[in-house]
């Protein structure tokens, strides 16, 4: 193993997720959906999301490329994204139905995080235990890494 490897870029599929209002997602804009949001909060926030402004009636053809809801479908509902895009463009799915599908998928992904967070908040000792275990594991890894660094730099004769 290389001691000083060149780091690899970790890229996500989405460059940036927009906020619920279509602008940059930001707590100061109050347009976020947080990992800690309850399923009810997620549903409420998804209902307020901005959709295609040119689409007035349910059966009007949509333009998913300008729809905030569709941006989220690409992340949370990959298996149905092509079908949703097709239905939207053909005016076969309304924005309300599209938002409901999105909320269901987001809750499916985010509810386990919400539940785990609630459990941790009810058990403050668990946080200390997690931190302690993490510290112990980090010490072991750091110790091994520093041994490798000293060998690579040919200063492994120093006992620290």
Contact map, one row per residue, 1 for C-alpha under 8 A:
1110000000000000000000000000000000000000000000000000000000000000000000000000000000000000000000000000000000000000000000000000000000000000000000000000000000000000
1111100000000000000000000000000000000000000000000000000000000000000000000000000000000000000000000000000000000000000000000000000000000000000000000000000000000000
1111100000000000000000000000000000000000000000000000000000000000000000000000000000000000000000000000000000000000000000000000000000000000000000001001100100000000
0111110000000000000000000000000000000000000000000000000000000000000000000000000000000000000000000000000000000000000000000000000000000000000000000000000000000000
0111111000000000000000000000000000000000000000000000000000000000000000000000000000000000000000000000000000000000000000000000000000000000000000000000000000000000
0001111100000000000000000000000000000000000000000000000000000000000000000000000000000000000000000000000000000000000000000000000000000000000000000000000000000000
0000111110000000000000000000000000000000000000000000000000000000000000000000000000000000000000000000000000000000000000000000000000000000000000000000000000000000
0000011111000000000000000000000000000000000000000000000000000000000000000000000000000000000000000000000000000000000000000000000000000000000000000000000000000000
0000001111100000000000000000000000000000000000000000000000000000000000000000000000000000000000000000000000000000000000000000000000000000000000000000000000000000
0000000111110000000000000000000000000000000000000000000000000000000000000000000000000000000000000000000000000000000000000000000000000000000000000000000000000000
0000000011111000000000000000000000000000000000000000000000000000000000000000000000000000000000000000000000000000000000000000000000000000000000000000000000000000
0000000001111110000000000000000000000000000000000000000000000000000000000000000000000000000000000000000000000000000000000000000000000000000000000000000000000000
0000000000111110000000000000000000000000000000000000000000000000000000000010000000000000000000000000000000000000000000000000000000000000000000000000000000000000
0000000000011111100000000000000000000000000000000000000000000000000000000010000000000000000000000000000000000000000000000000000000000000000000000000000000000000
0000000000011111100000000000000000000000000000000000000000000000000000000000000000000000000000000000000000000000000000000000000000000000000000000000000000000000
0000000000000111110000010000000000000000000000000000000000000000000000000000000000000000000000000000000000000000000000000000000000000000000000000000000000000000
0000000000000111111000011000000000000000000000000000000000000000000000110000000000000000000000000000000000000000000000000000000000000000000000000000000000000000
0000000000000001111111111000000000000000000000000000000000000000000100100000000000000000000000000000000000000000000000000000000000000000000000000000000000000000
0000000000000000111111111100001110000000000000000000000000000000000100000000000000000000000000000000000000000000000000000000000000000000000000000000000000000000
0000000000000000011111101000001110000000000011011100000000000000000100000000000000000000000000000000000000000000000000000000000000000000000000000000000000000000
0000000000000000011111100000001000000000000000011100000000000000000100000000000000000000000000000000000000000000000000000000000000000000000000000000000000000000
0000000000000000011111111000000000000000000000001100000000000000001100000000000000000000000000000000000000000000000000000000000000000000000000000000000000000000
0000000000000000011111111000000000000000000000000000000000000000000000000000000000000000000000000000000000000000000000000000000000000000000000000000000000000000
0000000000000001111001111100000000000000000000000000000000000000000000000000000000000000000000000000000000000000000000000000000000000000000000000000000000000000
0000000000000000111101111110101100000000000000000000000000000000000000000000000000000000000000000000000000000000000000000000000000000000000000000000000000000000
0000000000000000001000011111111100000000000000000000000000000000000000000000000000000000000000000000000000000000000000000000000000000000000000000000000000000000
0000000000000000000000001111111100000000000000000000000000000000000000000000000000000000000000000000000000000000000000000000000000000000000000000000000000000000
0000000000000000000000000111111000000000000000000000000000000000000000000000000000000000000000000000000000000000000000000000000000000000000000000000000000000000
0000000000000000000000001111111100000000000000000000000000000000000000000000000000000000000000000000000000000000000000000000000000000000000000000000000000000000
0000000000000000000000000111111100000000000000000000000000000000000000000000000000000000000000000000000000000000000000000000000000000000000000000000000000000000
0000000000000000001110001111111110000000000000000000000000000000000000000000000000000000000000000000000000000000000000000000000000000000000000000000000000000000
0000000000000000001100001110111111000000000000000000000000000000000000000000000000000000000000000000000000000000000000000000000000000000000000000000000000000000
0000000000000000001100000000001111101000010010000000000000000000000000000000000000000000000000000000000000000000000000000000000000000000000000000000000000000000
0000000000000000000000000000000111111000000000000000000000000000000000000000000000000000000000000000000000000000000000000000000000000000000000000000000000000000
0000000000000000000000000000000011111000000000000000000000000000000000000000000000000000000000000000000000000100110000000000000000000000000000000000000000000000
0000000000000000000000000000000001111100000000000000000000000000000000000000000000000000000000000000000000000000110010000000000000000000000000000000000000000000
0000000000000000000000000000000011111111110000000000000000000000000000000000000000000000000000000000000000000000010000000000000000000000000000000000000000000000
0000000000000000000000000000000000011111110000000000000000000000000000000000000000000000000000000000000000000010010000000000000000000000000000000000000000000000
0000000000000000000000000000000000001111111000000000000000000000000000000000000000000000000000000000000000100010000000000000000000000000000000000000000000000000
0000000000000000000000000000000000001111111100000000000000000000000000000000000000000000000000000000000000000000000000000000000000000000000000000000000000000000
0000000000000000000000000000000000001111111110000000000000000000000000000000000000000000000000000000000000000000000000000000000000000000000000000000000000000000
0000000000000000000000000000000010001111111111000000000000000000000000000000000000000000000000000000001001100000000000000000000000000000000000000000000000000000
0000000000000000000000000000000000000011111111100000000000000000000000000000000000000000000000000001001000000000000000000000000000000000000000000000000000000000
0000000000000000000000000000000000000001111111110000000000000000000000000000000000000000000000000000000000000000000000000000000000000000000000000000000000000000
0000000000000000000100000000000010000000111111111000000000000000000000000000000000000000000000000000000000000000000000000000000000000000000000000000000000000000
0000000000000000000100000000000000000000011111111000000000000000000010000000000000000000000000000011011000000000000000000000000000000000000000000000000000000000
0000000000000000000000000000000000000000001111111000000000000000000000000000000000000000000000010011000000000000000000000000000000000000000000000000000000000000
0000000000000000000110000000000000000000000111111100000000000000000000000000000000000000000000000000000000000000000000000000000000000000000000000000000000000000
0000000000000000000111000000000000000000000011111110000000000000000110000000000000000000000000000000000000000000000000000000000000000000000000000000000000000000
0000000000000000000111000000000000000000000000011111100000000000001110000000000000000000000000000000000000000000000000000000000000000000000000000000000000000000
0000000000000000000000000000000000000000000000001111100000000000011110000000000000000000000000100000000000000000000000000000000000000000000000000000000000000000
0000000000000000000000000000000000000000000000000111111000000111011100000000000000000000000000000000000000000000000000000000000000000000000000000000000000000000
0000000000000000000000000000000000000000000000000111111100000000000000000000000000000000000000000000000000000000000000000000000000000000000000000000000000000000
0000000000000000000000000000000000000000000000000001111100000100000000000000000000000000000000000000000000000000000000000000000000000000000000000000000000000000
0000000000000000000000000000000000000000000000000001111111011110000000000000000000000000000000000000000000000000000000000000000000000000000000000000000000000000
0000000000000000000000000000000000000000000000000000111111010000000000000000000000000000000000000000000000000000000000000000000000000000000000000000000000000000
0000000000000000000000000000000000000000000000000000001111110000000000000000000000000000000001000000000000000000000000000000000000000000000000000000000000000000
0000000000000000000000000000000000000000000000000000001111110000000000000000000000000000001111100000000000000000000000000000000000000000000000000000000000000000
0000000000000000000000000000000000000000000000000000000011111000000000000000000000000000011111000000000000000000000000000000000000000000000000000000000000000000
0000000000000000000000000000000000000000000000000000001111111100000000000000000000000000011000000000000000000000000000000000000000000000000000000000000000000000
0000000000000000000000000000000000000000000000000000001000111110000000000000000000000001111000000000000000000000000000000000000000000000000000000000000000000000
0000000000000000000000000000000000000000000000000001011000011111000000000000000000000001111000000000000000000000000000000000000000000000000000000000000000000000
0000000000000000000000000000000000000000000000000001001000001111111000000000000000000001100000000000000000000000000000000000000000000000000000000000000000000000
0000000000000000000000000000000000000000000000000001000000000111111001100000000000001001100000000000000000000000000000000000000000000000000000000000000000000000
0000000000000000000000000000000000000000000000000000000000000011111001100000000000000000000000000000000000000000000000000000000000000000000000000000000000000000
0000000000000000000000000000000000000000000000000011000000000011111100000000000000000000000000000000000000000000000000000000000000000000000000000000000000000000
0000000000000000000001000000000000000000000000000111000000000011111111100000000000000000000000000000000000000000000000000000000000000000000000000000000000000000
0000000000000000011111000000000000000000000000001111000000000000011111110000000000000000000000000000000000000000000000000000000000000000000000000000000000000000
0000000000000000000000000000000000000000000001001110000000000000001111111000000000000000000000000110010000000000000000000000000000000000000000000000000000000000
0000000000000000000000000000000000000000000000000000000000000001101111111100000010001000000000000000000000000000000000000000000000000000000000000000000000000000
0000000000000000110000000000000000000000000000000000000000000001101111111110000000000000000000000000000000000000000000000000000000000000000000000000000000000000
0000000000000000100000000000000000000000000000000000000000000000000111111111100000000000000000000000010000000000000000000000000000000000000000000000000000000000
0000000000000000000000000000000000000000000000000000000000000000000011111111110010000000000000000000010000000000000000000000000000000000000000000000000000000000
0000000000000000000000000000000000000000000000000000000000000000000001111111110010000000000000000000000000000000000000000000000000000000000000000000000000000000
0000000000001100000000000000000000000000000000000000000000000000000000111111110000000000000000000000000000000000000000000000000000000000000000000000000000000000
0000000000000000000000000000000000000000000000000000000000000000000000011111110000000000000000000000010011001000000000000000000000000000000000000000000000000000
0000000000000000000000000000000000000000000000000000000000000000000000011111111110000000000000000000010010000000000000000000000000000000000000000000000000000000
0000000000000000000000000000000000000000000000000000000000000000000000001111111110000000000000000000000000000000000000000000000000000000000000000000000000000000
0000000000000000000000000000000000000000000000000000000000000000000000000000111111000000000000000000000000000000000000000000000000000000000000000000000000000000
0000000000000000000000000000000000000000000000000000000000000000000000000000111111110000000000000000000000000000000000000000000000000000000000000000000000000000
0000000000000000000000000000000000000000000000000000000000000000000001001100111111111000000000000000000000000000000000000000000000000000000000000000000000000000
0000000000000000000000000000000000000000000000000000000000000000000000000000001111111100000000000000000000000000000000000000000000000000000000000000000000000000
0000000000000000000000000000000000000000000000000000000000000000000000000000000111111110000000000000000000000000000000000000000000000000000000000000000000000000
0000000000000000000000000000000000000000000000000000000000000000000000000000000111111111000010000100000000000000000000000000000000000000000000000000000000000000
0000000000000000000000000000000000000000000000000000000000000001000001000000000011111111100000000000000000000000000000000000000000000000000000000000000000000000
0000000000000000000000000000000000000000000000000000000000000000000000000000000001111111110000000000000000000000000000000000000000000000000000000000000000000000
0000000000000000000000000000000000000000000000000000000000000000000000000000000000111111111110000000000000000000000000000000000000000000000000000000000000000000
0000000000000000000000000000000000000000000000000000000000001111000000000000000000011111111111000000000000000000000000000000000000000000000000000000000000000000
0000000000000000000000000000000000000000000000000000000000001111000000000000000000001111111100000000000000000000000000000000000000000000000000000000000000000000
0000000000000000000000000000000000000000000000000000000000111100000000000000000000000111111100000000000000000000000000000000000000000000000000000000000000000000
0000000000000000000000000000000000000000000000000000000001111100000000000000000000000011111111000000000000000000000000000000000000000000000000000000000000000000
0000000000000000000000000000000000000000000000000000000001100000000000000000000000000011111111000000000000000000000000000000000000000000000000000000000000000000
0000000000000000000000000000000000000000000000000000000001100000000000000000000000010011001111101100000000000000000000000000000000000000000000000000000000000000
0000000000000000000000000000000000000000000000000000000011100000000000000000000000000001001111111100000000000000000000000000000000000000000000000000000000000000
0000000000000000000000000000000000000000000000000010000001000000000000000000000000000000000011111110000000000000000000000000000000000000000000000000000000000000
0000000000000000000000000000000000000000000000100000000000000000000000000000000000000000000001111111000000000000000000000000000000000000000000000000000000000000
0000000000000000000000000000000000000000000000000000000000000000000000000000000000000000000011111111100000000000000000000000000000000000000000000000000000000000
0000000000000000000000000000000000000000000000000000000000000000000010000000000000010000000011111111110000000000000000000000000000000000000000000000000000000000
0000000000000000000000000000000000000000000001100000000000000000000010000000000000000000000000111111111000000000000000000000000000000000000000000000000000000000
0000000000000000000000000000000000000000001001100000000000000000000000000000000000000000000000011111111100000000000000000000000000000000000000000000000000000000
0000000000000000000000000000000000000000000000000000000000000000000000000000000000000000000000001111111110000000000000000000000000000000000000000000000000000000
0000000000000000000000000000000000000000000001000000000000000000000010011001100000000000000000000111111111000000000000000000000000000000000000000000000000000000
0000000000000000000000000000000000000000011001000000000000000000000000000000000000000000000000000011111111100000000000000000000000000000000000000000000000000000
0000000000000000000000000000000000000000000000000000000000000000000000000000000000000000000000000001111111110000000000000000000000000000000000000000000000000000
0000000000000000000000000000000000000000000000000000000000000000000000000001100000000000000000000000111111111000000000000000000000000000000000000000000000000000
0000000000000000000000000000000000000000010000000000000000000000000000000001000000000000000000000000011111111100000000000000000000000000000000000000000000000000
0000000000000000000000000000000000000010010000000000000000000000000000000000000000000000000000000000001111111110000000000000000000000000000000000000000000000000
0000000000000000000000000000000000000000000000000000000000000000000000000000000000000000000000000000000111111111000000000000000000000000000000000000000000000000
0000000000000000000000000000000000000000000000000000000000000000000000000001000000000000000000000000000011111111000000000000000000000000000000000000000000000000
0000000000000000000000000000000000100000000000000000000000000000000000000000000000000000000000000000000001111111110000000000000000000000000000000000000000000000
0000000000000000000000000000000000000110000000000000000000000000000000000000000000000000000000000000000000111111111000000000000000000000000000000000000000000000
0000000000000000000000000000000000000000000000000000000000000000000000000000000000000000000000000000000000011111111100000000000000000000000000000000000000000000
0000000000000000000000000000000000110000000000000000000000000000000000000000000000000000000000000000000000000111111110000000000000000000000000000000000000000000
0000000000000000000000000000000000111100000000000000000000000000000000000000000000000000000000000000000000000111111111000000000000000000000000000000000000000000
0000000000000000000000000000000000000000000000000000000000000000000000000000000000000000000000000000000000000011111111100000000000000000000000000000000000000000
0000000000000000000000000000000000000000000000000000000000000000000000000000000000000000000000000000000000000001111111110000000000000000000000000000000000000000
0000000000000000000000000000000000010000000000000000000000000000000000000000000000000000000000000000000000000000111111111000000000000000000000000000000000000000
0000000000000000000000000000000000000000000000000000000000000000000000000000000000000000000000000000000000000000011111111100000000000000000000000000000000000000
0000000000000000000000000000000000000000000000000000000000000000000000000000000000000000000000000000000000000000001111111110000000000000000000000000000000000000
0000000000000000000000000000000000000000000000000000000000000000000000000000000000000000000000000000000000000000000111111111011000000000000000000000000000000000
0000000000000000000000000000000000000000000000000000000000000000000000000000000000000000000000000000000000000000000011111111000000000000000000000000000000000000
0000000000000000000000000000000000000000000000000000000000000000000000000000000000000000000000000000000000000000000001111111000000000000000000000000000000000000
0000000000000000000000000000000000000000000000000000000000000000000000000000000000000000000000000000000000000000000000111111111000000000000000000000000000000000
0000000000000000000000000000000000000000000000000000000000000000000000000000000000000000000000000000000000000000000000011111111100000000000000000000000000000000
0000000000000000000000000000000000000000000000000000000000000000000000000000000000000000000000000000000000000000000000000011111110000000000000000000000000000000
0000000000000000000000000000000000000000000000000000000000000000000000000000000000000000000000000000000000000000000000010011111111000000000000000000000000000000
0000000000000000000000000000000000000000000000000000000000000000000000000000000000000000000000000000000000000000000000010011111111100000000000000000000000000000
0000000000000000000000000000000000000000000000000000000000000000000000000000000000000000000000000000000000000000000000000001111111110000000000000000000000000000
0000000000000000000000000000000000000000000000000000000000000000000000000000000000000000000000000000000000000000000000000000111111111000000000000000000000000000
0000000000000000000000000000000000000000000000000000000000000000000000000000000000000000000000000000000000000000000000000000011111111100000000000000000000000000
0000000000000000000000000000000000000000000000000000000000000000000000000000000000000000000000000000000000000000000000000000001111111110000000000000000000000000
0000000000000000000000000000000000000000000000000000000000000000000000000000000000000000000000000000000000000000000000000000000111111111000000000000000000000000
0000000000000000000000000000000000000000000000000000000000000000000000000000000000000000000000000000000000000000000000000000000011111111100000000000000000000000
0000000000000000000000000000000000000000000000000000000000000000000000000000000000000000000000000000000000000000000000000000000001111111110000000000000000000000
0000000000000000000000000000000000000000000000000000000000000000000000000000000000000000000000000000000000000000000000000000000000111111111000000000000000000000
0000000000000000000000000000000000000000000000000000000000000000000000000000000000000000000000000000000000000000000000000000000000011111111100000000000000000000
0000000000000000000000000000000000000000000000000000000000000000000000000000000000000000000000000000000000000000000000000000000000001111111110000000000000000000
0000000000000000000000000000000000000000000000000000000000000000000000000000000000000000000000000000000000000000000000000000000000000111111111000000000000000000
0000000000000000000000000000000000000000000000000000000000000000000000000000000000000000000000000000000000000000000000000000000000000011111111100000000000000000
0000000000000000000000000000000000000000000000000000000000000000000000000000000000000000000000000000000000000000000000000000000000000001111111110000000000000000
0000000000000000000000000000000000000000000000000000000000000000000000000000000000000000000000000000000000000000000000000000000000000000111111111000000000000000
0000000000000000000000000000000000000000000000000000000000000000000000000000000000000000000000000000000000000000000000000000000000000000011111111100000000000000
0000000000000000000000000000000000000000000000000000000000000000000000000000000000000000000000000000000000000000000000000000000000000000001111111110000000000000
0000000000000000000000000000000000000000000000000000000000000000000000000000000000000000000000000000000000000000000000000000000000000000000111111111000000000000
0010000000000000000000000000000000000000000000000000000000000000000000000000000000000000000000000000000000000000000000000000000000000000000011111111100000000000
0000000000000000000000000000000000000000000000000000000000000000000000000000000000000000000000000000000000000000000000000000000000000000000001111111110000000000
0000000000000000000000000000000000000000000000000000000000000000000000000000000000000000000000000000000000000000000000000000000000000000000000111111111000010000
0010000000000000000000000000000000000000000000000000000000000000000000000000000000000000000000000000000000000000000000000000000000000000000000011111111100000000
0010000000000000000000000000000000000000000000000000000000000000000000000000000000000000000000000000000000000000000000000000000000000000000000001111111110000000
0000000000000000000000000000000000000000000000000000000000000000000000000000000000000000000000000000000000000000000000000000000000000000000000000111111111110000
0000000000000000000000000000000000000000000000000000000000000000000000000000000000000000000000000000000000000000000000000000000000000000000000000011111111110000
0010000000000000000000000000000000000000000000000000000000000000000000000000000000000000000000000000000000000000000000000000000000000000000000000001111111100000
0000000000000000000000000000000000000000000000000000000000000000000000000000000000000000000000000000000000000000000000000000000000000000000000000000111111110000
0000000000000000000000000000000000000000000000000000000000000000000000000000000000000000000000000000000000000000000000000000000000000000000000000000011111111000
0000000000000000000000000000000000000000000000000000000000000000000000000000000000000000000000000000000000000000000000000000000000000000000000000000011111111100
0000000000000000000000000000000000000000000000000000000000000000000000000000000000000000000000000000000000000000000000000000000000000000000000000010011011111110
0000000000000000000000000000000000000000000000000000000000000000000000000000000000000000000000000000000000000000000000000000000000000000000000000000000001111110
0000000000000000000000000000000000000000000000000000000000000000000000000000000000000000000000000000000000000000000000000000000000000000000000000000000000111111
0000000000000000000000000000000000000000000000000000000000000000000000000000000000000000000000000000000000000000000000000000000000000000000000000000000000011111
0000000000000000000000000000000000000000000000000000000000000000000000000000000000000000000000000000000000000000000000000000000000000000000000000000000000000111
